[in-house]
Each structure stands twice: as structure tokens, then as C-alpha cells.
Amino acid sequence: MPSDVVHSGGSLARRASLAVRLPLDGPTARDALATVAASYAESPRPLSDLARHRDLRADMHMAGAQMDREFAQSLADVDSVFDDLERAVESLDLGCAALRTRINEALQCTAAAAEHAALLVDERRELAARRELAASFVDRFASPSRAATDADGDLMAELDAVAAQRLECQPLMAVAMQPAVRDLLSDVSDREDAAYSALLRWVLREIHTLARDSPEPSARLRLALDRLAPRAALFQSAIDEIVSVRRDSVARAFVSALVQGGPSGIPRPIEAHAGDPQRYVGDMLAWIHQACASERDLLDSLLPSANPATATTLALALDGVSRPLEIRVDQTIAEIRSPAVLHRIARLLDFYRGLFATVVVSQDEFESALSSTVSGMCETTDSRLRSALDMLTDTVVNDLESTLSPTLEPPPSLAALLSVISDILRLQTDDPTTSAAAIINDVVILLLERILAAAHDVATIATASAGTESSPLRDYEQSILELNILSAIVEATVSFDYLDEWRVRCINHETQLVETLAGQLVGILKEKSHLPFNQIFQDELPKVLESFNELLKTASDLDVARLVVRLQSQPLARTASLQAIEMFVNQYEDLYHTILQSLSEDDSMVHNLLLAPETVSTLL
């Protein structure tokens, strides 16, 4: 009973709770207490709390004793029922024991007969199982001999049946009769080999129908090749036959396209365009590329998907066109004299070399004949291009060494070479490939630098010896010749951005040559002026100054523009003239101040003849 309920009822509540062991706050206890309270309330004479407590306890004790008597009476009736039930169970147990005894006696009498009957039943079941097993073996393994033909699909059915029988034989390997199982497997293997051999013969006959142009292989041929794929030797025989048939077919079609063209002459034969080397070579390569796509589609429709033999088969099937292509391309490039045309064909071959390298990819260690042929032709064309450019360069160098123009102009052969180089550079703009860039870096720039070096050597030799029979080539003329050649080269390459780095070097060299030319022109001016820049002689000074003033008035021998008139670049001529005049005036100014410092007040004549530097600069 909760402590808060006990304390709230006082001493009487605690005692009542200890007496009946019931919680006083329950509905039953409350109803009982209410009844008791009502009964006591009706008493004529009010009782004290202790008296009421005693009476309540006595009543409760009497009620409990009455309940115990009633419960004991009920248990007596139940005990009587259980006694009757126990007697019935004992009687039933006795009957069961007697029955078991009789059954054991009967079993002993019939044991032998039951054992024999069980043996008969087991034997009958075993015979039935053997009968079913034999019937199953007949159905699964004793298939009737087929007159297998190549047209009715019996080969595929025979292979399916043999494969199923082989799977059925696997569990039989666990039985004791191993010789019988081995004989069965041997028979299955023999029939499977015979079926595969017949299938291969049919496949080889069907492959010969692929010899025509644009063949359409049947679906049964693809299925047959799928079935042959697990047999490596048989499948390789079929692949070899496909390669042989398609190699001959593609080679015949290529030769026909070269000399006959399409049906009714449309399209025209490729060799009809042999006069245009670039188109001729391009048409042959384009035809082969289209044949690559057609052959790949054919092989994809024949061979199992993702078969590694597809790439090798394609490479071998296209080998037949390699030799005719190589012969015609070699003949074509052997007759070409234009380096620009050679460059176009070289880039065309290089493009198709990369294209064939991605289309005709072999899984083996060898390179396909087509890719090898195109690579060889590309290298041959590049070699001929380099040789042609070298020949043009040799012509320019020889012209420089043999003949020097009085006008110091570059030889006409240089203009021809620069025209060819410009064509090649323009093609490079349209074809910025790595190989084309190699031609620019390894050939063009080297050739141009070789020409510049040859021009410098020729000019140096001509300066030291006789450039013509009448007069030697002076040092400033050497600079003008080099500048003319350098200007022509820079002008020919100015529109090609990828030569900016090399052109910057040329411009720097050009600037150095202009400075050298300006210094050489200053030397000429000093020589013709007869001014005493090195040592002043006072006695000769009036005469020298008067002569110099006359030269300035006539403006003939001291005319710098006349000295650089053979410089073809007018901006460079103006720059060199201005630099030379500025340098000469600066040196004249130093001389002017030196003369002034050395004059006395009586040298009025010299004062009158000595011109100011500004005046000299203006007159020059």
C-alpha cells in the first residue's frame, strides 16, 4: 500500500491495512468500509473508535473463516473427480500393455514375410528407375544418325544436340561404370567433330560468294562463324579464306577504279586525272579510305562482336592495294618538279597516314602493309621535297657566287625560291600539323639561314677581291647587298605569324646591318669631306674648310641618299641615311669646337669659313 494513503488514513487505517492486507484506496476496500461505516452509523449507541475497530476485525475474521470452509468443500469435490480419472487411466494403461504384447507376438510371426516383401518392393522400384533411365538415355544420347545437309539447318541442330549431350554426360563421370561413360563421351566427341568439319566446309563455300563487289553476307554465315569461333584452328581457316577472297576482290576493284571508273564511266577513271598530281594521289587515297570503311562494315557483319581478329583481318584484306598505290604514287612524285606541289602531296600522304593508323589497327606485332606503304611514300615525298628545296637553294648560292648585280639586287633565283617557300608557308597556315611544322623548322628556316650566310660570305669575299673587272665591292656595298637579301626574305615571310620568333631575329640582324651601314657611310663622308678629324693643320685649315663648303653647296659627293639608292627598302635607306648624317654631324660638332678653341682672334678667315653644326646638318 502506498505510504501517502496509509498516513492520510491515520492509526485506524494503518491497522485495518495490516489486518486485511488490502489497499484502502481500492474500490473493493472502499465499498467494504462504506458498508461497515453505514452499519455502525445505524447503531443506537455510538461506539468509540477502538470498539469499532475490534468489531470490524472480528467481522472480517468471521468472513475469512466462512470463505475457507467453502473453499475446502470445493476441493473435496475436485479430489473425488481426480480419483475417478486416475482409476480410468490405470485401466487404460493395462489395456495398452496387453495390446502391445499381442502386437509384438504378431510382428515376430510376420517379420520374415515383411522383409521379403520390402525387398520385392525395392527391387520393383529399382527396375522402374532403370527403365526410366534407359529411356532417358535413349532420348538424350542415342540420337538417330542425320543425313546432315548444308541447307536445311541440320548442322546447327546437330551441334546444339551434341552440346546438350556433352553437358548431360558431366554428372555421369561420378558413377562407377567409367568405361561406359568414356565410350559415350567419345561417341559424342566424334559426332561433334564431324559436325564442325561439315560446318567449316559449308562456311568456306559461302565465303567464296563474298568475292563480288559490295557483298551481302547471309545471317546464317555469321551464325556459322559464331559457332566456329571456339574452335581456334577451324575459325582461323575461315578467317584466312575471308582474307584471301577480300584481298583479291579489293585489289581488283581498286585497279578497276583506276582504269575503268564506275558503271557507264561515272565516276570517271582515277587515272583520267593523272595530269593533276595532287588530285590524282588524293583520289586514290580517298578510294582506299572508303574501301576501309566498307571492309570494316563487312567484317563487323560477319565476325562476332569485339573479336580481336577483325582488325587483323581488315589490315590483311587491304594489303592488295598497297603495291598498285605505291607504284603510281612513286611515278607521280618522280615527275614533279615544283616543291609546292610536292609539299601538298606530302601533307596529303601524312594526313592519310594518320587516318589509316587509326582505321587499320592490327592487334598483332606487325604493321599493316597499307600503313607501312603510306608511311614510306610520305617519307619519300618529304625527302624529294627537301632535295628540291636544296637544289633551289644551291642555285641561289651559285648565282650569288658567280654574278653580282651592279644594282646589288638579289638574284632572280632567290625570288623564285621565296615564292616557293611562301606557297609552302601558306599551306602550313591551312595545315598546322606537327609534321608540316617540322618541314618549316627543319627545312625552310635552315634554307633561309643558309642563304643569309652565303650572302654574307659572298659579300665579304667580293669586298676583299674584285667584284667586277673594273672596281672592287666596297664595304658599304657589302652591307647593302646583305640588307637587300635580308629584306626580301623578311618581306616574303611577314604574313606568317608562326615565324615571328625567327623574323624577330632577322629584324635584329637587319638593325645591326643598318647600324653597320651607317658607320660605313660616315667613313665615306669623312673621307670625301677631307676635314681634319684626326689632326688639325692650321696652315691648310682655310683651304680644307673652303673645299668642304663647296662640297656642301654642290651636294654631290656628300649626298648620302645617292650612296644608299641601291638599297631596295626605302625605310631602311632613310634610316641608314639619317643615322649616318647624325653620326657625321656629331663628329663634325666635336671638330667644330676643337677648331674654335685652337683659333686666335686674328683668324677671321677661318671664322668665316667654319660653318656651324646646325648649318652642316641642314645642308646634308
Secondary structure as the mmCIF struct_conf table of DSSP 4:
data_model
#
loop_
_struct_conf.conf_type_id
_struct_conf.id
_struct_conf.beg_label_comp_id
_struct_conf.beg_label_asym_id
_struct_conf.beg_label_seq_id
_struct_conf.end_label_comp_id
_struct_conf.end_label_asym_id
_struct_conf.end_label_seq_id
HELX_RH_AL_P HELX_RH_AL_P1 SER A 3 VAL A 20
TURN_TY1_P TURN_TY1_P1 LEU A 24 ASP A 25
BEND BEND1 GLY A 26 GLY A 26
HELX_RH_AL_P HELX_RH_AL_P2 PRO A 27 ALA A 41
TURN_TY1_P TURN_TY1_P2 GLU A 42 GLU A 42
BEND BEND2 PRO A 44 ARG A 45
HELX_LH_PP_P HELX_LH_PP_P1 PRO A 46 SER A 48
HELX_RH_AL_P HELX_RH_AL_P3 ASP A 49 ARG A 140
TURN_TY1_P TURN_TY1_P3 PHE A 141 PHE A 141
HELX_LH_PP_P HELX_LH_PP_P2 SER A 143 ARG A 146
BEND BEND3 ASP A 150 GLY A 153
HELX_RH_AL_P HELX_RH_AL_P4 ASP A 154 CYS A 169
TURN_TY1_P TURN_TY1_P4 GLN A 170 GLN A 170
HELX_RH_3T_P HELX_RH_3T_P1 PRO A 171 ALA A 174
BEND BEND4 VAL A 175 ALA A 176
HELX_RH_AL_P HELX_RH_AL_P5 GLN A 178 ILE A 207
HELX_RH_3T_P HELX_RH_3T_P2 HIS A 208 ALA A 211
BEND BEND5 ARG A 212 SER A 214
HELX_RH_AL_P HELX_RH_AL_P6 ALA A 219 LEU A 228
TURN_TY1_P TURN_TY1_P5 ALA A 229 PRO A 230
BEND BEND6 ARG A 231 ARG A 231
HELX_RH_AL_P HELX_RH_AL_P7 ALA A 232 VAL A 259
TURN_TY1_P TURN_TY1_P6 GLN A 260 GLN A 260
BEND BEND7 GLY A 262 GLY A 262
HELX_RH_3T_P HELX_RH_3T_P3 PRO A 263 GLY A 265
BEND BEND8 PRO A 267 PRO A 267
HELX_LH_PP_P HELX_LH_PP_P3 ARG A 268 PRO A 269
HELX_RH_3T_P HELX_RH_3T_P4 ILE A 270 HIS A 273
TURN_TY1_P TURN_TY1_P7 ALA A 274 GLY A 275
BEND BEND9 ASP A 276 ASP A 276
HELX_RH_AL_P HELX_RH_AL_P8 PRO A 277 LEU A 302
BEND BEND10 LEU A 303 LEU A 303
HELX_LH_PP_P HELX_LH_PP_P4 PRO A 304 PRO A 304
TURN_TY1_P TURN_TY1_P8 SER A 305 ALA A 306
TURN_TY1_P TURN_TY1_P9 PRO A 308 PRO A 308
HELX_RH_AL_P HELX_RH_AL_P9 ALA A 309 ALA A 317
TURN_TY1_P TURN_TY1_P10 LEU A 318 LEU A 318
HELX_RH_3T_P HELX_RH_3T_P5 ASP A 319 VAL A 321
HELX_RH_AL_P HELX_RH_AL_P10 SER A 322 ALA A 334
TURN_TY1_P TURN_TY1_P11 GLU A 335 GLU A 335
HELX_RH_AL_P HELX_RH_AL_P11 PRO A 339 VAL A 359
BEND BEND11 VAL A 360 VAL A 360
BEND BEND12 GLN A 363 PHE A 366
HELX_LH_PP_P HELX_LH_PP_P5 GLU A 367 SER A 368
HELX_RH_AL_P HELX_RH_AL_P12 ALA A 369 SER A 402
TURN_TY1_P TURN_TY1_P12 PRO A 406 THR A 407
HELX_LH_PP_P HELX_LH_PP_P6 GLU A 409 PRO A 411
HELX_RH_AL_P HELX_RH_AL_P13 PRO A 412 ASP A 430
HELX_RH_AL_P HELX_RH_AL_P14 THR A 434 ILE A 439
HELX_RH_PI_P HELX_RH_PI_P1 ILE A 440 VAL A 444
HELX_RH_AL_P HELX_RH_AL_P15 ILE A 445 ALA A 464
BEND BEND13 SER A 465 SER A 465
BEND BEND14 GLY A 467 SER A 470
HELX_LH_PP_P HELX_LH_PP_P7 PRO A 472 ARG A 474
HELX_RH_AL_P HELX_RH_AL_P16 ASP A 475 THR A 493
TURN_TY1_P TURN_TY1_P13 VAL A 494 SER A 495
HELX_RH_3T_P HELX_RH_3T_P6 ASP A 497 LEU A 499
HELX_RH_AL_P HELX_RH_AL_P17 ASP A 500 SER A 529
TURN_TY1_P TURN_TY1_P14 HIS A 530 HIS A 530
BEND BEND15 PHE A 533 ASN A 534
TURN_TY1_P TURN_TY1_P15 GLN A 538 GLU A 540
HELX_RH_AL_P HELX_RH_AL_P18 LEU A 541 THR A 554
TURN_TY1_P TURN_TY1_P16 ALA A 555 ALA A 555
BEND BEND16 SER A 556 SER A 556
TURN_TY1_P TURN_TY1_P17 ASP A 557 LEU A 558
HELX_RH_AL_P HELX_RH_AL_P19 VAL A 560 LEU A 563
TURN_TY1_P TURN_TY1_P18 VAL A 564 ARG A 566
BEND BEND17 GLN A 568 GLN A 568
HELX_RH_AL_P HELX_RH_AL_P20 GLN A 570 SER A 598
TURN_TY1_P TURN_TY1_P19 GLU A 601 ASP A 602
HELX_RH_AL_P HELX_RH_AL_P21 SER A 604 LEU A 609
HELX_RH_AL_P HELX_RH_AL_P22 PRO A 613 LEU A 619
#
